[in-house]
Amino acid sequence: MFRQSQAFKQYKGVTTVDVLTRIKLKKTAVTFLLAGIVAAAVFIFHNYFYKQQVAIAEERDSLIATGTIEARTAVAAFKIPGRIETILVDEGARVEQGQELARLDSSELNAKLAQAEGAYAAAQGQVNQASHNVTLQSQQIEAKIKQAEAGVAAAEVGVKDAQDQVNAAEVGVKDAKDQLNNAQDLYERLRLLHDQGAIDDRKLEEARIGYERAQNAYNAAQISYERARNAYEAAQKKLQEARALLDQAISARTGVAVAQAQQEAATGQAKQAGGALEEAKAYLADAVLKAPITGFITQKYLEQGEMVNAGTPVFEITDLLHTYVKVYISEKKIGRVRLGQEAEITVDAFPGKTFKGKVVWINDAGEFAVKKAINDQYDHDIRSFEVKIDVPNPDLILKTGMTARVKILEGERQ
C-alpha cells in the first residue's frame, strides 16, 4: 500500500509538493489577474464618470439653450368685405411685399367711384362759377367806386369854382353899389345946383345918365350874384349826389362778400366731394389684397368665390429665408452674451449638421424662472433673459416649429 502511495506521489517524476506549489502559483496569478481587472475596471469607470461629470459641468457652464425655430409671419386680409373674385397665388408660392395676392368683385365699387367722380366734377364746376362771380362782381363794383370817386372829385371842384364865382359876384355887387351911391350923390348935388341956376341942363343930364348907368350896373351885378348863388347851390347838390353814388358803390361791396361766402361754401362742398372720391378710390384699392411682407404662402384659408368679411385672414405669409430662435439665458450667464455674438444651432432633423447664427436681440427686462428651493437661506427664484438668434435659411431646410439646440460661442471659438 505504501509502495503504491509512494509510487503515486512519484508518478511521472512529479511529486505532490510540486503539484501543490503549482496550484498555489496559479491561484496567486489568478488573484493578481482578478485584482488587475478590478483595478482596471475601477480606473476606467472612474475616468469615464469623471469625464462625464466634467462634460456635464462644462455644458452647464456653457451658453447652451433649447428653443424653437421661428420666422416672421404676417396674415394677409382684406380691409373691406366682399366676394373673392380672383386668387392669384397658392400655398408654397414665394411673394414679394406689395405683390397682388387676390381681388374682390369690384363692380359695385367702380359704380360708386364713377358717382363720386361725377359729384366732384359738379362741385368743382360750382367752385369755378363762384370764383368767376366773385372776380366779375369785384371788378364791376371797384370800377363803379372809382367812377363815383371821380364824380365826387369833379363835384368838389365845381363847388369850389361856384364858391369862387359867388365871392367874385359879391365883390362886384359891392363895387356896383358903391358906384351907384356915388352917382346918386353926384346927381342929387347937381340937381340942387341946377335948381339954383348954378349949372346948366347939360351937366345935370350927364349926371342923371351916369346915375342910371350905375343903377343898371348894380342891377346887373345883383343878377350875376344870384346866378352865382344858383350855380353854387347846383354844384352843392351835384356833390351830394356824387357822394350818394359813392356810398352806394361802396355798399355794393357787401355783394362781393356774399359772393365770396358762396365761393367758400362751394369750395367746402368740393372738398367734401373730393373726400368722397378719395374714399371711393381707397375702397377700390382695398379690393386688391397685397402681400404685407416678403415670404412664402404657408396657409391659404379661403378660396375663389367665397364671401369674406373685413379682417378675415385669407393667407398666412412666413419669411422662411430669415428664421430665428428665441432662448432664455439665466441672469448668471447673460453678462456673457452680447449683440452680434455668433452661435451654432443644431436640429434633430439634420444630425451632425450645424447652422450658423448671430445674436440680434437681448431683452432688457428679465423674466422669473421657477427654481425649487433646496435651502431657504440661500436659494431663491432667478431671472432669465430672452435672447434672439438670427439663423439664415437660404436653402429653406429649416422649418418653423423644429426644436433647436443653440450654443452661443465665446472667446476664440467665434
C-alpha positions as CSV (number, residue, x, y, z in Angstrom):
1,M,0.0,0.0,0.0
2,F,2.8,2.3,1.0
3,R,4.6,1.4,-2.2
4,Q,1.5,2.3,-4.2
5,S,1.2,5.6,-2.5
6,Q,4.8,6.3,-2.9
7,A,4.6,5.4,-6.5
8,F,1.6,7.7,-7.0
9,K,3.5,10.6,-5.4
10,Q,6.4,10.0,-7.8
11,Y,4.2,9.4,-10.8
12,K,6.0,10.6,-13.9
13,G,8.7,12.2,-11.7
14,V,6.4,14.8,-10.2
15,T,5.9,14.9,-6.5
16,T,2.9,16.1,-4.5
17,V,4.8,19.1,-3.3
18,D,5.4,20.2,-6.9
19,V,1.7,19.9,-7.7
20,L,0.7,21.9,-4.6
21,T,3.2,24.5,-5.4
22,R,2.0,24.9,-8.9
23,I,-1.6,25.2,-7.7
24,K,-0.6,27.9,-5.3
25,L,1.2,29.8,-8.1
26,K,-1.9,29.6,-10.4
27,K,-4.1,30.8,-7.6
28,T,-1.8,33.7,-7.0
29,A,-1.7,34.5,-10.6
30,V,-5.5,34.4,-10.9
31,T,-5.8,36.5,-7.8
32,F,-3.4,39.1,-9.3
33,L,-5.2,38.9,-12.6
34,L,-8.6,39.5,-11.0
35,A,-7.2,42.3,-8.9
36,G,-5.7,43.9,-12.1
37,I,-9.0,43.5,-13.9
38,V,-10.9,45.1,-11.0
39,A,-8.4,47.9,-10.7
40,A,-8.6,48.5,-14.5
41,A,-12.4,48.4,-14.3
42,V,-12.3,50.8,-11.4
43,F,-9.9,53.1,-13.2
44,I,-11.9,53.0,-16.4
45,F,-15.2,53.6,-14.7
46,H,-13.7,56.4,-12.6
47,N,-12.2,58.0,-15.6
48,Y,-15.4,57.7,-17.6
49,F,-17.5,59.0,-14.8
50,Y,-15.1,61.9,-14.2
51,K,-15.2,62.8,-17.9
52,Q,-19.0,62.7,-17.9
53,Q,-19.1,64.9,-14.8
54,V,-16.6,67.3,-16.4
55,A,-18.7,67.3,-19.7
56,I,-21.9,67.9,-17.8
57,A,-20.3,70.7,-15.8
58,E,-18.9,72.3,-18.9
59,E,-22.3,72.0,-20.6
60,R,-24.0,73.6,-17.6
61,D,-21.4,76.4,-17.6
62,S,-21.6,77.0,-21.4
63,L,-24.1,79.2,-23.2
64,I,-26.4,76.4,-24.4
65,A,-30.1,76.6,-24.5
66,T,-33.0,75.0,-26.3
67,G,-35.7,76.8,-28.4
68,T,-37.9,76.5,-31.4
69,I,-37.2,77.6,-35.0
70,E,-39.5,80.6,-35.7
71,A,-40.0,83.0,-38.5
72,R,-41.7,86.4,-39.0
73,T,-45.3,85.7,-40.0
74,A,-48.0,88.1,-41.3
75,V,-51.6,87.5,-42.1
76,A,-53.0,89.0,-45.3
77,A,-56.6,90.1,-45.0
78,F,-58.9,92.4,-47.0
79,K,-59.9,95.7,-45.3
80,I,-63.4,95.5,-46.8
81,P,-66.0,92.8,-47.1
82,G,-66.9,91.2,-50.4
83,R,-66.7,88.2,-52.7
84,I,-63.3,86.9,-53.7
85,E,-63.2,87.1,-57.5
86,T,-59.7,86.0,-58.1
87,I,-57.0,84.1,-56.2
88,L,-53.6,84.8,-57.8
89,V,-51.2,82.7,-55.6
90,D,-51.3,79.3,-54.0
91,E,-49.7,77.7,-50.9
92,G,-45.9,77.4,-51.2
93,A,-45.5,80.3,-53.6
94,R,-42.9,83.0,-52.9
95,V,-44.3,86.5,-52.9
96,E,-42.7,89.9,-52.7
97,Q,-44.0,92.7,-50.4
98,G,-46.7,94.6,-52.2
99,Q,-47.4,91.8,-54.7
100,E,-51.1,91.2,-55.6
101,L,-52.5,88.1,-53.9
102,A,-56.2,88.2,-54.6
103,R,-59.0,90.5,-55.8
104,L,-62.6,91.1,-54.7
105,D,-65.5,91.7,-57.0
106,S,-65.3,95.5,-57.6
107,S,-68.3,96.2,-59.9
108,E,-70.2,98.0,-57.2
109,L,-67.1,99.9,-56.1
110,N,-66.5,101.0,-59.7
111,A,-70.0,102.4,-59.8
112,K,-69.6,104.2,-56.6
113,L,-66.3,105.6,-57.9
114,A,-67.9,106.9,-61.0
115,Q,-70.7,108.5,-59.0
116,A,-68.1,110.2,-56.7
117,E,-66.2,111.4,-59.7
118,G,-69.3,113.0,-61.1
119,A,-70.2,114.7,-57.9
120,Y,-66.7,116.0,-57.5
121,A,-66.7,117.4,-61.1
122,A,-70.1,119.1,-60.4
123,A,-68.8,120.6,-57.2
124,Q,-65.6,121.8,-58.8
125,G,-67.7,123.5,-61.5
126,Q,-69.7,125.3,-58.8
127,V,-66.4,126.5,-57.3
128,N,-65.2,127.8,-60.7
129,Q,-68.5,129.6,-61.3
130,A,-68.5,131.1,-57.8
131,S,-64.9,132.2,-58.3
132,H,-65.8,133.8,-61.6
133,N,-68.7,135.6,-59.9
134,V,-66.5,136.9,-57.2
135,T,-64.0,138.2,-59.7
136,L,-66.6,139.8,-62.0
137,Q,-68.6,141.5,-59.2
138,S,-65.4,142.7,-57.6
139,Q,-64.2,144.2,-60.8
140,Q,-67.5,145.9,-61.6
141,I,-68.0,147.3,-58.2
142,E,-64.5,148.6,-57.9
143,A,-65.0,150.3,-61.3
144,K,-68.2,151.9,-60.1
145,I,-66.5,153.0,-56.9
146,K,-63.6,154.6,-58.9
147,Q,-66.2,156.3,-61.2
148,A,-68.1,157.6,-58.2
149,E,-64.9,158.8,-56.6
150,A,-64.1,160.7,-59.8
151,G,-67.6,162.2,-59.8
152,V,-67.2,163.3,-56.2
153,A,-63.8,164.9,-57.0
154,A,-65.3,166.7,-60.0
155,A,-68.3,167.9,-58.0
156,E,-66.0,169.2,-55.3
157,V,-64.1,171.1,-57.9
158,G,-67.4,172.5,-59.3
159,V,-68.4,173.6,-55.8
160,K,-65.1,175.4,-55.3
161,D,-65.4,177.1,-58.6
162,A,-69.0,178.1,-57.9
163,Q,-67.9,179.4,-54.5
164,D,-65.3,181.5,-56.2
165,Q,-67.9,182.9,-58.6
166,V,-70.2,183.8,-55.7
167,N,-67.3,185.5,-53.9
168,A,-66.5,187.4,-57.1
169,A,-70.2,188.3,-57.6
170,E,-70.4,189.6,-54.1
171,V,-67.4,191.9,-54.8
172,G,-69.0,193.0,-58.0
173,V,-72.2,193.9,-56.2
174,K,-70.3,195.8,-53.5
175,D,-68.4,197.7,-56.2
176,A,-71.6,198.4,-58.2
177,K,-73.3,199.6,-55.0
178,D,-70.5,201.9,-54.2
179,Q,-70.6,203.4,-57.7
180,L,-74.4,203.7,-57.6
181,N,-74.2,205.6,-54.3
182,N,-71.5,207.9,-55.7
183,A,-73.6,208.5,-58.9
184,Q,-76.7,209.2,-56.8
185,D,-74.9,211.6,-54.5
186,L,-73.5,213.4,-57.6
187,Y,-76.8,213.6,-59.3
188,E,-78.5,215.0,-56.1
189,R,-75.9,217.7,-55.7
190,L,-76.0,218.7,-59.3
191,R,-79.8,218.9,-59.2
192,L,-79.7,221.3,-56.3
193,L,-77.2,223.3,-58.1
194,H,-79.3,223.2,-61.2
195,D,-82.4,224.4,-59.3
196,Q,-80.3,227.2,-58.0
197,G,-79.2,228.0,-61.6
198,A,-75.6,227.3,-60.8
199,I,-75.2,224.7,-63.6
200,D,-76.8,224.3,-66.9
201,D,-79.1,221.5,-68.1
202,R,-76.4,219.6,-69.9
203,K,-74.4,218.9,-66.8
204,L,-77.4,217.8,-64.9
205,E,-78.4,215.5,-67.8
206,E,-74.9,214.0,-67.8
207,A,-75.2,213.3,-64.0
208,R,-78.6,211.7,-64.5
209,I,-77.3,209.5,-67.2
210,G,-74.4,208.4,-65.1
211,Y,-76.7,207.7,-62.2
212,E,-78.9,205.5,-64.5
213,R,-75.8,203.7,-65.7
214,A,-74.7,203.0,-62.2
215,Q,-78.2,201.7,-61.3
216,N,-78.1,199.4,-64.3
217,A,-74.6,198.1,-63.4
218,Y,-75.8,197.5,-59.9
219,N,-78.8,195.6,-61.1
220,A,-76.6,193.6,-63.4
221,A,-74.2,192.8,-60.5
222,Q,-77.2,191.6,-58.5
223,I,-78.3,189.3,-61.3
224,S,-74.7,187.9,-61.6
225,Y,-74.6,187.3,-57.9
226,E,-78.0,185.4,-58.0
227,R,-76.7,183.4,-60.8
228,A,-73.5,182.6,-59.0
229,R,-75.6,181.6,-55.9
230,N,-77.8,179.3,-58.0
231,A,-74.7,177.8,-59.6
232,Y,-73.2,177.2,-56.2
233,E,-76.3,175.5,-54.9
234,A,-76.4,173.4,-58.0
235,A,-72.8,172.4,-57.5
236,Q,-73.5,171.5,-53.9
237,K,-76.4,169.3,-55.0
238,K,-74.3,167.7,-57.6
239,L,-71.7,167.0,-54.9
240,Q,-74.3,165.4,-52.7
241,E,-75.5,163.2,-55.5
242,A,-71.9,162.2,-56.3
243,R,-71.3,161.3,-52.7
244,A,-74.5,159.3,-52.6
245,L,-73.4,157.3,-55.6
246,L,-70.1,156.7,-54.0
247,D,-71.7,155.4,-50.8
248,Q,-74.0,153.2,-52.9
249,A,-71.0,151.8,-54.8
250,I,-69.1,151.1,-51.6
251,S,-72.1,149.4,-50.0
252,A,-72.2,147.2,-53.1
253,R,-69.0,145.6,-51.8
254,T,-71.2,143.5,-49.5
255,G,-72.4,141.8,-52.6
256,V,-68.8,140.7,-53.2
257,A,-68.6,139.4,-49.6
258,V,-71.8,137.4,-50.3
259,A,-70.3,136.0,-53.5
260,Q,-67.1,135.1,-51.6
261,A,-69.2,133.3,-48.9
262,Q,-70.9,131.4,-51.8
263,Q,-67.5,130.6,-53.2
264,E,-66.3,129.3,-49.8
265,A,-69.4,127.2,-49.5
266,A,-68.8,125.8,-52.9
267,T,-65.2,125.1,-52.0
268,G,-66.3,123.2,-48.9
269,Q,-68.7,121.1,-50.9
270,A,-66.0,120.4,-53.4
271,K,-63.7,119.3,-50.6
272,Q,-66.4,117.1,-49.3
273,A,-67.0,115.6,-52.8
274,G,-63.2,115.2,-53.1
275,G,-63.1,113.3,-49.8
276,A,-65.9,111.0,-51.0
277,L,-63.9,110.5,-54.2
278,E,-60.7,109.6,-52.4
279,E,-62.8,107.3,-50.1
280,A,-64.2,105.5,-53.2
281,K,-60.7,105.2,-54.6
282,A,-59.4,103.8,-51.3
283,Y,-62.3,101.2,-51.2
284,L,-61.4,100.2,-54.8
285,A,-57.8,99.9,-53.9
286,D,-58.7,97.8,-50.8
287,A,-60.4,95.4,-53.1
288,V,-56.9,94.2,-54.1
289,L,-55.1,92.2,-51.5
290,K,-51.4,92.7,-51.4
291,A,-48.6,90.9,-49.6
292,P,-47.7,92.7,-46.3
293,I,-44.2,91.1,-46.3
294,T,-41.9,89.2,-48.5
295,G,-42.1,85.5,-47.8
296,F,-43.8,82.2,-48.7
297,I,-47.5,81.4,-48.6
298,T,-47.7,78.9,-45.7
299,Q,-51.5,78.9,-45.3
300,K,-54.4,79.6,-47.6
301,Y,-57.7,80.0,-45.7
302,L,-60.2,80.8,-48.4
303,E,-60.9,80.0,-52.0
304,Q,-62.1,81.9,-55.0
305,G,-65.8,82.7,-54.9
306,E,-66.1,82.7,-51.1
307,M,-67.5,85.7,-49.2
308,V,-65.1,87.4,-46.8
309,N,-65.5,89.9,-44.0
310,A,-63.2,92.7,-43.4
311,G,-60.2,91.5,-41.5
312,T,-60.8,87.8,-42.2
313,P,-57.5,86.0,-42.9
314,V,-57.0,84.9,-46.5
315,F,-53.3,84.0,-46.5
316,E,-50.5,83.4,-44.0
317,I,-47.1,84.6,-45.2
318,T,-43.9,83.4,-43.5
319,D,-40.4,84.8,-44.1
320,L,-38.7,81.4,-44.2
321,L,-35.5,82.8,-45.6
322,H,-34.8,84.6,-42.3
323,T,-35.6,82.2,-39.4
324,Y,-34.7,82.8,-35.8
325,V,-34.6,81.1,-32.4
326,K,-35.5,82.6,-29.1
327,V,-33.9,81.1,-26.0
328,Y,-33.7,82.1,-22.3
329,I,-30.4,82.7,-20.7
330,S,-30.1,82.9,-16.9
331,E,-29.1,86.0,-15.2
332,K,-25.8,84.3,-14.1
333,K,-24.8,83.9,-17.8
334,I,-26.5,86.8,-19.5
335,G,-23.5,89.0,-18.9
336,R,-21.5,86.9,-21.3
337,V,-23.9,87.4,-24.2
338,R,-23.7,90.5,-26.5
339,L,-25.2,91.6,-29.8
340,G,-23.5,90.2,-32.9
341,Q,-22.2,87.2,-31.0
342,E,-22.0,84.1,-33.2
343,A,-23.9,80.9,-32.3
344,E,-24.2,77.3,-33.5
345,I,-27.6,75.7,-34.0
346,T,-28.4,72.1,-34.4
347,V,-31.8,70.3,-35.0
348,D,-32.7,66.7,-34.7
349,A,-33.9,66.6,-38.4
350,F,-30.3,67.0,-39.6
351,P,-27.9,65.1,-37.2
352,G,-24.3,66.3,-37.5
353,K,-25.2,69.5,-39.4
354,T,-24.5,72.8,-37.7
355,F,-26.2,76.0,-38.7
356,K,-24.6,79.4,-38.1
357,G,-26.5,82.2,-36.3
358,K,-25.9,85.5,-34.7
359,V,-27.4,87.2,-31.6
360,V,-29.6,90.1,-32.8
361,W,-31.6,91.0,-29.7
362,I,-31.4,90.8,-26.0
363,N,-34.4,91.6,-23.8
364,D,-33.5,94.2,-21.3
365,A,-36.3,93.0,-19.0
366,G,-35.8,89.7,-17.3
367,E,-38.5,87.1,-16.5
368,F,-38.8,84.9,-13.5
369,A,-37.8,81.2,-13.9
370,V,-39.1,78.9,-11.2
371,K,-36.3,77.2,-9.2
372,K,-37.1,74.7,-6.4
373,A,-35.7,75.8,-3.1
374,I,-33.1,73.4,-1.6
375,N,-32.0,75.8,1.1
376,D,-34.4,78.5,2.3
377,Q,-31.5,80.6,3.4
378,Y,-29.6,80.7,0.1
379,D,-31.7,79.6,-2.8
380,H,-34.2,81.8,-4.5
381,D,-36.0,82.3,-7.8
382,I,-33.7,83.5,-10.5
383,R,-34.4,85.6,-13.6
384,S,-33.8,84.6,-17.2
385,F,-33.4,86.9,-20.2
386,E,-34.8,86.3,-23.7
387,V,-32.2,86.2,-26.5
388,K,-33.0,86.1,-30.2
389,I,-30.6,84.4,-32.6
390,D,-31.0,85.1,-36.3
391,V,-30.5,81.9,-38.4
392,P,-30.2,82.5,-42.2
393,N,-32.1,79.8,-44.1
394,P,-31.3,80.2,-47.8
395,D,-31.9,76.6,-48.6
396,L,-35.3,76.5,-46.8
397,I,-34.3,73.3,-44.9
398,L,-35.2,74.7,-41.5
399,K,-38.9,74.5,-40.8
400,T,-40.8,76.6,-38.2
401,G,-41.6,74.5,-35.1
402,M,-38.4,72.5,-35.2
403,T,-36.7,72.1,-31.8
404,A,-33.3,73.8,-32.0
405,R,-30.3,73.5,-29.7
406,V,-28.4,76.7,-29.5
407,K,-24.8,77.2,-28.4
408,I,-23.6,80.8,-28.2
409,L,-19.9,80.9,-28.9
410,E,-17.4,82.6,-26.7
411,G,-13.7,83.6,-26.9
412,E,-11.6,82.2,-29.7
413,R,-14.3,80.0,-31.0
414,Q,-16.1,82.9,-32.6
